[in-house]
Amino acid sequence: MDRTAKIFDNVISDDIVSKANRTKQKYIKKFGDDSDVVYKLSVEDNQVLYPLLGVKNIVTSETTEKISKEKGIIIGNIRMGFGHYRISMAIASAAHSMGITPYWFDLHAYSETTGGKVIKHLNELYSMGSRWSQKYPLFNKFYWEPLNSEGFKKISYNAMDQKVSELMTPVFKELPKNMPFVATHVWPAQAAVHAGVKRVVNVIPDNWPMALHLAEGSIHTVQTPSSFIGYKTLREMGGKVLLNPMPSDQLFDVGHYIDHELVANIDADCARRLNRIQNKKTKRVLLTVGGAGAQKEIFAEIIKSLLPKIAKHEVALLINVGDHMSVWEGLCQEIPELKTLSETYFDDWNKTLTFAEELLDSDVKGIHSFYNKDIFAAVYSSNLLMRSADVLVTKPSELAFYPVPKLMIKRVGGHEAWGAIRAAEVGDGTIECETVKTTLQMLNLLLEEDEILTGLCNNIVKANKIGVYNGAYKVVELAINKGNK
């Protein structure tokens, strides 16, 4: 079925359809045509996540283990930044807690496929744009912000993606078509529908409705009521043309996509935070670098401002640079003493696990820095550390929805602004601090006065009581029950 010419009963212009077909042919010419190839699929344990979340990787190689259709769920994703991986981990965690085996299906990882090559090409362009947006204000103002907030919103963009995602279907041929399939990026969702997968749930990130994220033929989930209304009405996705809305039972507001381990411990973790506040104990600040490696400059200013407090044991600093060693090296060039002051956890997963576990009930001081070349360890380190963090410093990406007190620094792309708005409205994060001055002011308020930080903790507990953070569980339930509706 052609899903380019008509999307939710909205007719796409012939010019856009023609452009979409030309784009697909351009990629075939550049990367080859593997539509007749049958990729053999098998399974292996994910070395980082299997012991914690039971995750098994689907690989295009022969192993002794095959995909089990019983009590399993496929999580289709793409490593594009860290956000889609982190949301995938939340879904995997929820599934694991429900006795379901999560199978990791990363289209970016299948580098031998045409789809994998297309994704690699597009991901490199997006990562470059993210970094440039932080270096070049004019590029950010006149191109990157408009592209991420308005360009990706257009339904014509979705039509283009629908055609390109057809190139990603060959690797689906041996996938069980009746297994629950959860996609945390729209391309696996679109490709799964094209490939005939019957039970597809399209997990939409962010809080700014964009046609980019549509995958007709799947069930769509969002994290907020405002996002639900925006997607339901396909708000402004047709420009000046009022579009037909999404049909009933194809869109659900499920709440924030959060790991079971975090949700189950919200009350206990917030109680520890409040205890540290009330007893004037060392506060823990967690800095997390995004998947594109942007925003090193603002992190450097934050670290410099915290050094006096760290020396007085008023603050302990946790820095996770993910898999970006260049960011760590850049920070050390900017702050020479950082290297000597830091206890490092570089490519030492066991040391990271031990520290994160001990941090829950132990005092801490100094600077602790984390790096892992393994992408799973790089992303999940922050998940482990945030349970013990008093303040998470992050851009308003997927982390804007997490149940930990958050200081929102400047966004990377206009779409992220609405993540900060959501956090501020729920009350578990600050407003977006768009300059270094406002960031440092807010950080000082969080660390030197009890009022805001106490409020954030209390709001997390209140939000949890009404199910704000239960989205991952509900996604799994929708995927399991979709075929029975």
C-alpha positions as CSV (number, residue, x, y, z in Angstrom):
1,M,0.0,0.0,0.0
2,D,1.4,3.4,-1.0
3,R,1.4,5.6,2.1
4,T,3.0,8.6,0.4
5,A,0.1,9.9,-1.7
6,K,-2.5,10.0,1.1
7,I,-1.9,10.3,4.8
8,F,-4.8,10.0,7.2
9,D,-7.1,10.7,4.3
10,N,-5.2,13.9,3.4
11,V,-4.1,13.9,-0.2
12,I,-0.5,14.8,-0.9
13,S,0.3,16.9,-3.9
14,D,1.7,15.2,-7.1
15,D,4.8,17.4,-6.8
16,I,5.6,16.1,-3.3
17,V,4.9,12.5,-4.3
18,S,7.1,12.9,-7.4
19,K,9.9,14.4,-5.2
20,A,9.6,11.5,-2.7
21,N,10.0,9.0,-5.5
22,R,13.0,10.8,-6.8
23,T,14.6,10.9,-3.4
24,K,14.1,7.1,-2.9
25,Q,15.7,6.5,-6.3
26,K,18.6,8.8,-5.4
27,Y,19.3,6.8,-2.3
28,I,19.1,3.5,-4.3
29,K,21.6,4.9,-6.8
30,K,23.9,6.0,-3.9
31,F,23.6,3.0,-1.6
32,G,22.3,0.1,-3.7
33,D,19.1,-1.9,-3.8
34,D,18.8,-4.8,-1.5
35,S,15.0,-5.4,-1.9
36,D,15.6,-9.0,-3.0
37,V,18.0,-9.8,-0.2
38,V,16.9,-12.0,2.7
39,Y,18.8,-11.2,5.9
40,K,19.0,-14.0,8.3
41,L,18.1,-12.9,11.8
42,S,19.1,-14.4,15.1
43,V,19.6,-13.3,18.7
44,E,22.3,-12.6,21.2
45,D,22.4,-11.2,24.7
46,N,23.1,-7.5,25.0
47,Q,26.2,-7.4,27.0
48,V,25.3,-4.3,29.0
49,L,21.6,-4.4,29.2
50,Y,20.8,-8.2,29.4
51,P,21.9,-8.5,33.0
52,L,19.8,-5.5,34.0
53,L,16.8,-5.5,31.7
54,G,16.9,-8.8,29.9
55,V,17.6,-7.2,26.5
56,K,18.5,-9.4,23.6
57,N,19.9,-7.9,20.3
58,I,18.5,-9.0,17.0
59,V,21.5,-9.5,14.7
60,T,22.0,-10.2,11.0
61,S,24.3,-13.2,11.6
62,E,23.9,-16.8,12.5
63,T,23.8,-17.6,16.2
64,T,22.2,-20.6,18.0
65,E,19.4,-18.5,19.4
66,K,16.3,-17.4,17.5
67,I,13.6,-14.9,18.3
68,S,11.0,-16.4,20.6
69,K,7.5,-15.4,19.7
70,E,6.3,-16.3,23.2
71,K,6.4,-13.5,25.8
72,G,8.6,-11.3,23.6
73,I,8.4,-7.7,22.3
74,I,10.5,-6.2,19.5
75,I,11.8,-2.7,20.1
76,G,12.5,-1.1,16.8
77,N,14.8,1.9,17.1
78,I,17.6,4.0,15.7
79,R,20.7,5.3,17.3
80,M,20.2,9.0,16.4
81,G,21.5,10.9,19.3
82,F,20.8,9.3,22.7
83,G,17.1,10.0,23.0
84,H,15.7,7.2,21.0
85,Y,17.9,4.7,22.7
86,R,17.0,6.0,26.1
87,I,13.3,5.7,25.3
88,S,13.9,2.2,24.0
89,M,15.6,1.3,27.3
90,A,12.5,2.6,29.2
91,I,10.2,0.4,27.1
92,A,12.6,-2.5,27.6
93,S,12.7,-1.9,31.3
94,A,8.9,-1.8,31.5
95,A,8.6,-5.0,29.4
96,H,11.2,-6.8,31.5
97,S,9.3,-5.9,34.7
98,M,6.2,-7.4,33.2
99,G,7.9,-10.7,32.4
100,I,8.3,-10.0,28.7
101,T,11.6,-10.4,26.8
102,P,12.7,-7.2,25.0
103,Y,14.3,-7.7,21.6
104,W,16.5,-4.8,20.4
105,F,16.1,-4.1,16.7
106,D,18.2,-1.1,15.7
107,L,18.0,-0.4,11.9
108,H,21.1,1.8,12.2
109,A,23.1,-1.2,13.4
110,Y,22.5,-3.2,10.2
111,S,25.2,-1.3,8.3
112,E,25.3,-3.8,5.4
113,T,21.7,-2.9,4.4
114,T,20.6,-0.1,2.2
115,G,18.4,1.2,4.9
116,G,21.3,1.2,7.4
117,K,23.4,3.2,5.0
118,V,20.6,5.7,4.4
119,I,20.2,6.1,8.2
120,K,23.9,6.5,8.7
121,H,24.0,9.3,6.1
122,L,21.0,11.1,7.5
123,N,22.2,10.7,11.1
124,E,25.6,12.3,10.3
125,L,23.8,15.2,8.7
126,Y,21.6,15.7,11.8
127,S,24.4,15.4,14.3
128,M,26.5,17.9,12.3
129,G,23.5,20.3,12.3
130,S,23.0,19.9,16.1
131,R,26.7,20.8,16.7
132,W,26.7,23.7,14.2
133,S,23.5,25.1,15.8
134,Q,25.5,25.6,19.1
135,K,28.5,27.1,17.3
136,Y,26.9,29.4,14.8
137,P,24.0,31.5,16.0
138,L,22.9,32.6,12.6
139,F,22.8,29.0,11.3
140,N,20.7,28.2,14.4
141,K,18.4,31.1,14.0
142,F,17.7,31.0,10.3
143,Y,18.0,27.3,9.5
144,W,18.2,24.8,12.4
145,E,15.5,26.2,14.7
146,P,13.0,26.7,11.9
147,L,13.8,23.2,10.4
148,N,13.2,21.5,13.8
149,S,10.1,23.4,14.8
150,E,8.4,24.1,11.5
151,G,10.0,22.2,8.7
152,F,9.6,18.8,10.3
153,K,6.0,19.7,11.2
154,K,4.7,19.6,7.6
155,I,2.8,16.6,6.4
156,S,4.8,16.8,3.1
157,Y,7.9,15.9,5.1
158,N,6.1,12.8,6.4
159,A,5.3,11.9,2.8
160,M,8.9,12.0,1.9
161,D,9.9,9.9,4.9
162,Q,7.3,7.3,4.1
163,K,8.8,6.7,0.7
164,V,12.4,6.6,2.0
165,S,11.4,4.2,4.8
166,E,10.4,1.6,2.2
167,L,14.2,1.1,1.7
168,M,14.4,-0.1,5.3
169,T,12.0,-3.1,4.9
170,P,14.3,-5.9,3.6
171,V,15.7,-6.6,7.1
172,F,12.1,-7.2,8.3
173,K,11.5,-10.2,6.1
174,E,12.4,-12.9,8.7
175,L,10.8,-10.9,11.6
176,P,7.7,-12.6,13.1
177,K,4.9,-10.4,11.7
178,N,2.5,-11.0,14.6
179,M,4.9,-10.2,17.5
180,P,4.3,-6.9,19.3
181,F,6.5,-4.2,17.7
182,V,7.3,-1.0,19.5
183,A,9.1,1.7,17.5
184,T,10.9,4.5,19.3
185,H,11.7,6.3,16.1
186,V,9.3,6.9,13.2
187,W,11.4,5.2,10.6
188,P,11.2,1.7,12.2
189,A,7.5,2.3,12.7
190,Q,6.9,3.2,9.1
191,A,9.2,0.4,7.8
192,A,7.4,-2.1,10.0
193,V,4.0,-1.1,8.6
194,H,5.4,-1.3,5.1
195,A,6.8,-4.7,5.8
196,G,3.5,-6.1,7.0
197,V,4.1,-6.2,10.8
198,K,0.6,-6.4,12.4
199,R,1.1,-5.0,15.9
200,V,3.0,-1.7,15.6
201,V,3.1,1.0,18.3
202,N,4.8,4.2,17.2
203,V,6.2,5.9,20.4
204,I,6.4,9.6,19.6
205,P,9.1,11.6,21.5
206,D,9.2,15.2,22.4
207,N,6.2,17.5,23.1
208,W,5.9,19.5,19.9
209,P,3.6,17.9,17.3
210,M,5.3,17.3,14.0
211,A,4.2,15.3,11.0
212,L,7.7,13.9,10.9
213,H,6.6,11.4,13.6
214,L,3.5,10.0,11.9
215,A,3.4,6.3,10.8
216,E,-0.1,5.6,9.5
217,G,-1.1,2.0,10.1
218,S,0.4,2.0,13.6
219,I,-0.9,3.0,17.0
220,H,0.6,6.3,18.0
221,T,1.5,7.3,21.6
222,V,2.3,10.6,23.1
223,Q,3.4,11.8,26.5
224,T,1.2,14.8,27.2
225,P,-2.4,16.1,26.7
226,S,-1.2,19.1,24.7
227,S,0.7,16.8,22.3
228,F,-2.4,14.6,22.0
229,I,-4.5,17.5,20.9
230,G,-1.8,18.7,18.4
231,Y,-1.5,15.3,16.8
232,K,-5.2,14.5,16.9
233,T,-5.9,17.6,14.8
234,L,-2.7,17.4,12.8
235,R,-2.4,21.0,13.9
236,E,-0.8,23.3,11.3
237,M,0.8,20.3,9.6
238,G,-0.8,21.4,6.3
239,G,0.3,25.0,6.5
240,K,-2.8,27.1,5.8
241,V,-4.8,24.0,4.8
242,L,-6.9,22.5,7.6
243,L,-6.2,18.8,7.5
244,N,-8.5,15.9,8.3
245,P,-7.8,14.7,11.9
246,M,-6.4,11.3,13.0
247,P,-9.0,8.6,13.3
248,S,-10.2,7.4,16.7
249,D,-8.2,4.6,18.5
250,Q,-5.0,5.4,16.7
251,L,-3.6,7.9,19.2
252,F,-3.1,7.6,23.0
253,D,-1.8,9.9,25.7
254,V,0.1,7.4,27.9
255,G,2.3,9.6,30.1
256,H,6.0,9.9,30.2
257,Y,8.2,7.0,29.0
258,I,10.2,6.1,32.1
259,D,12.2,3.1,33.2
260,H,10.5,0.8,35.7
261,E,13.6,1.0,38.0
262,L,13.1,4.8,38.2
263,V,9.3,4.8,38.6
264,A,9.3,2.1,41.2
265,N,11.8,4.1,43.4
266,I,10.4,7.6,43.0
267,D,9.2,8.0,46.5
268,A,12.3,6.6,48.1
269,D,14.7,8.6,45.9
270,C,12.8,11.8,46.5
271,A,12.8,11.1,50.2
272,R,16.6,10.8,50.1
273,R,16.8,14.1,48.2
274,L,14.6,15.9,50.7
275,N,16.7,14.5,53.5
276,R,19.9,15.9,51.9
277,I,18.3,19.3,51.5
278,Q,17.0,19.4,55.1
279,N,20.2,18.2,56.6
280,K,22.4,20.5,54.5
281,K,24.3,17.5,53.0
282,T,26.4,17.6,49.8
283,K,24.2,18.1,46.8
284,R,24.8,16.0,43.7
285,V,24.7,17.6,40.3
286,L,24.6,15.4,37.2
287,L,25.7,16.8,33.8
288,T,24.7,14.8,30.8
289,V,26.1,15.4,27.3
290,G,23.6,14.7,24.5
291,G,24.1,12.2,21.7
292,A,25.3,14.8,19.2
293,G,28.0,16.0,21.6
294,A,26.8,19.6,21.5
295,Q,26.8,22.2,24.3
296,K,30.3,21.6,25.6
297,E,30.8,25.3,26.1
298,I,27.9,25.8,28.5
299,F,29.0,22.7,30.4
300,A,32.4,24.2,30.8
301,E,31.0,27.4,32.4
302,I,28.8,25.3,34.7
303,I,31.8,23.3,35.9
304,K,33.9,26.4,36.5
305,S,31.1,28.0,38.6
306,L,30.8,24.8,40.7
307,L,34.5,24.3,41.5
308,P,34.5,26.5,44.7
309,K,31.4,24.6,46.0
310,I,33.0,21.3,45.1
311,A,36.2,22.3,47.1
312,K,34.0,23.1,50.1
313,H,32.1,19.7,49.7
314,E,28.9,21.6,49.2
315,V,28.4,20.0,45.8
316,A,29.5,16.7,44.2
317,L,29.6,16.7,40.4
318,L,28.8,13.8,38.2
319,I,29.7,14.3,34.5
320,N,28.6,11.8,31.8
321,V,30.1,12.6,28.4
322,G,28.5,9.5,27.0
323,D,30.6,8.2,24.1
324,H,32.1,11.5,23.3
325,M,35.7,11.5,24.4
326,S,36.3,14.6,22.4
327,V,33.9,16.5,24.7
328,W,35.9,15.3,27.7
329,E,39.1,16.3,26.1
330,G,37.7,19.7,25.2
331,L,36.4,20.3,28.8
332,C,39.9,19.4,30.1
333,Q,41.5,21.9,27.8
334,E,39.1,24.5,29.0
335,I,39.5,23.5,32.6
336,P,43.0,22.0,33.1
337,E,42.4,21.1,36.7
338,L,39.4,18.9,35.8
339,K,41.5,15.9,34.9
340,T,43.4,15.9,38.2
341,L,40.3,16.6,40.3
342,S,38.2,13.8,38.7
343,E,37.7,10.2,39.6
344,T,37.2,8.7,36.2
345,Y,35.0,5.8,35.2
346,F,36.2,5.3,31.6
347,D,35.2,2.1,29.8
348,D,34.8,0.4,33.2
349,W,31.2,-0.7,33.4
350,N,31.6,-2.7,36.6
351,K,33.1,0.3,38.4
352,T,30.2,2.4,37.2
353,L,27.6,-0.1,38.4
354,T,29.3,-0.4,41.8
355,F,29.5,3.4,42.2
356,A,25.9,4.0,41.2
357,E,24.7,1.4,43.6
358,E,26.8,2.7,46.5
359,L,25.7,6.3,45.7
360,L,22.1,5.5,46.7
361,D,22.9,5.4,50.4
362,S,26.4,6.8,50.7
363,D,27.8,10.3,51.0
364,V,29.9,11.5,48.0
365,K,32.3,14.4,47.3
366,G,34.5,15.6,44.5
367,I,34.0,15.1,40.7
368,H,33.2,11.8,39.1
369,S,33.4,11.5,35.3
370,F,32.0,8.8,33.1
371,Y,32.8,7.8,29.5
372,N,32.0,4.6,27.6
373,K,32.7,3.9,24.0
374,D,29.9,1.3,24.2
375,I,26.7,3.2,23.3
376,F,24.5,1.2,25.7
377,A,26.7,1.9,28.7
378,A,27.2,5.5,27.6
379,V,23.4,6.1,27.6
380,Y,22.4,3.9,30.6
381,S,25.1,5.4,32.9
382,S,22.9,8.5,33.2
383,N,19.9,6.4,34.1
384,L,21.8,4.7,36.9
385,L,23.2,8.0,38.2
386,M,20.0,10.1,38.1
387,R,18.4,8.1,40.9
388,S,21.0,9.6,43.3
389,A,21.2,13.1,41.6
390,D,19.7,16.1,43.3
391,V,19.9,18.2,40.1
392,L,20.1,16.9,36.5
393,V,21.4,19.5,34.1
394,T,20.2,18.7,30.6
395,K,18.9,20.3,27.5
396,P,15.1,19.8,27.2
397,S,15.3,16.5,25.2
398,E,13.9,13.1,26.2
399,L,15.4,13.7,29.7
400,A,12.9,16.6,30.2
401,F,10.3,14.0,31.0
402,Y,12.3,12.1,33.6
403,P,11.3,12.1,37.3
404,V,14.4,13.8,38.7
405,P,14.8,17.6,39.5
406,K,16.0,19.1,36.3
407,L,17.8,22.3,35.3
408,M,16.9,23.0,31.7
409,I,19.7,24.6,29.7
410,K,19.4,25.9,26.1
411,R,17.6,23.7,23.7
412,V,19.2,22.2,20.5
413,G,16.4,22.7,18.0
414,G,13.1,24.5,18.4
415,H,11.1,21.4,19.0
416,E,12.9,20.8,22.3
417,A,11.5,24.1,23.8
418,W,8.2,22.3,24.5
419,G,10.0,19.7,26.6
420,A,11.0,22.4,29.0
421,I,7.5,23.8,29.0
422,R,6.1,20.4,30.0
423,A,8.7,20.0,32.8
424,A,7.9,23.5,34.1
425,E,4.2,22.8,34.1
426,V,4.5,19.4,35.8
427,G,6.8,21.1,38.2
428,D,9.6,18.6,38.0
429,G,12.0,20.9,36.1
430,T,12.9,24.5,35.6
431,I,12.0,26.8,32.8
432,E,14.5,26.7,29.9
433,C,17.6,28.8,30.7
434,E,18.7,30.1,27.3
435,T,21.9,31.9,28.4
436,V,24.9,31.1,30.5
437,K,23.9,33.8,33.0
438,T,20.3,32.5,33.5
439,T,21.6,29.0,33.8
440,L,24.1,29.9,36.5
441,Q,21.5,32.0,38.3
442,M,19.1,29.1,38.3
443,L,21.8,26.6,39.4
444,N,22.7,28.8,42.3
445,L,19.1,29.1,43.4
446,L,18.8,25.3,43.3
447,L,21.9,24.8,45.3
448,E,21.9,27.7,47.8
449,E,18.2,28.0,48.6
450,D,15.9,25.1,49.5
451,E,12.7,26.4,48.1
452,I,12.8,25.5,44.4
453,L,14.6,22.1,44.8
454,T,12.2,21.1,47.5
455,G,9.3,22.0,45.3
456,L,10.6,20.0,42.4
457,C,10.9,16.9,44.6
458,N,7.4,17.2,46.0
459,N,6.0,17.8,42.5
460,I,7.6,14.6,41.3
461,V,6.0,12.6,44.1
462,K,2.6,14.2,43.3
463,A,2.9,13.6,39.6
464,N,3.8,10.0,40.2
465,K,0.6,9.5,42.2
466,I,-1.5,10.3,39.2
467,G,0.5,8.2,36.8
468,V,2.4,10.8,34.9
469,Y,5.4,8.6,34.6
470,N,3.7,5.3,33.6
471,G,3.9,5.8,29.8
472,A,6.4,2.9,29.2
473,Y,4.1,0.4,30.9
474,K,1.1,1.6,28.9
475,V,3.1,1.4,25.6
476,V,3.9,-2.3,26.3
477,E,0.2,-3.0,27.2
478,L,-0.9,-1.4,23.9
479,A,1.5,-3.4,21.9
480,I,0.5,-6.6,23.5
481,N,-3.2,-5.9,23.2
482,K,-3.3,-4.2,19.8
483,G,-4.0,-7.4,18.0
484,N,-7.0,-8.1,20.2
485,K,-8.8,-4.7,19.8
